[in-house]
Amino acid sequence: MKGQCAHRKIIIAFLSILLLMLVPPENYIIFIGYISVVGIFSIYLLPLSVIIKRTLSLFPFVILLIIFLPFKKGSIPMFKWYNVIIYYEGSMLFLSILLKAWISIMILTLLYFSSPFPEIIKGFKFLGIPNIFILLTSIMYRYIYLFVDLAKKMETARKLKYFGKNRNLYIKMYASSIGLLFIKAYEKGDQIYNAMILRGFDGEENN
Amino acid sequence: MEKKIIEVKNYTFKYPDGREVLSNINFSVMQKECFGIIGANGAGKTTLLLSMVGILKGKGLIKIDGLILSEKTLKEIRKKVGFLFQDPDVQLFSPTVYEDVAFGPINLGLPPDIVKNKVEHALSKVGLSGFENRISHHLSIGEKRKVALAGILSMEPDMLLLDEPSSGLDPRARRELLKLLFNLEKTKIIATHDLDLVNILCDRLMILKKGIVVWIGKPSDILEKKKILEEYGL
């Protein structure tokens, strides 16, 4: 099989993320350095709007995980409003985790856009990543497109059926299509597993 | 066509809710025969095919190339039988065509050079030589179905079970698939709605209606009888 192997890029990306995780919360200079280097590379590869859209799309999930940090962690009050206190240490930690998550996503986006996916998979194989992990990553990558496509079709169908201004109905339709997407994902997963076992897959690693 | 290679005797399948999908199915398929299973939607065609490879388990006897289908013989039977799913997206789970087609031979434990030969041979058989590095989800549905078929052929099974092989194909892709299947000298069981396809490919036909075998015979004996076909939901 022809094609390049992205093992060097994978090593650099993961080492960068690992080092980033070790940076103490208040070392802004290092963060700025990271953002500058990764930012320059990203802009070189992609339009700025795409980078912002892709990297910020995961922010809600990160924020959801760390939202209470500024209220819980620390001893030096930064802001007080009745019983609600925002602490300095917690806020710094919140900010640093947010920045670390953003830079990590930028690094992974950079890796993804600088190498075709088969090259990344080859890189994983070269680095001796277990086959089961590679298989799961491949399947996830492959089926994300299918489910995005399905979700788009459902969205179109929903729009075509929704005429009025009944917001409750729209929310109900939206909720049912999310449920339906889960059911379809389950069914598809079942069928894929059947297709795999019919081609000799038994859950064991094969080289 | 000498010996019986597939035998199904008194096979019944019920879903856990008690709904009977297949009822007392009896038929046999000879070696190198092309056997068609037709029936309306929900007649039980796919259920029957999935039962023949042990994905679904009902009551009765299923014998493949002398082996009675059971937990013990499942692995051996699955090596002998290639299964083409109706939806090719289900069968293509690797990023590239090469890896997809190589999936079966790798699982059979074959060495890399033999895997490579088998992949190249299978791809050339379906007319997709040079597609090795193509990304599976960027292919047309006709190409996807051919890659799925190559993925089965690379395992060199003795028989093929094909579930709606022509569904969703444009006329050209359908013609190509038909030609491809026609030239495959293997035992084939084809479950389909495509009456033209069974007329061209199949030596014998079985009609299923609501899980019951209502007719078995030569395609030419039934396909002209439009009224009877309509009665069976076709």
Interface residues (C-beta under 8 A of the other chain):
Chain A: M1 K2 G3 P116 F117 P118 I121 S138 I139 Y141 R142 Y143 Y145 L146 K188 Q191 I192 N194 A195 M196 I197 L198 R199 G200 F201 D202 N206 N207
Chain B: L50 V53 I55 R78 K79 V81 F83 F85 D87 D89 V90 Q91 L92 F93 S94 P95 T96 Y98 E99 F103 G104 I106 N107 L108 G109 K116 E132 N133 I135 S136 H137 G151 I152 M155
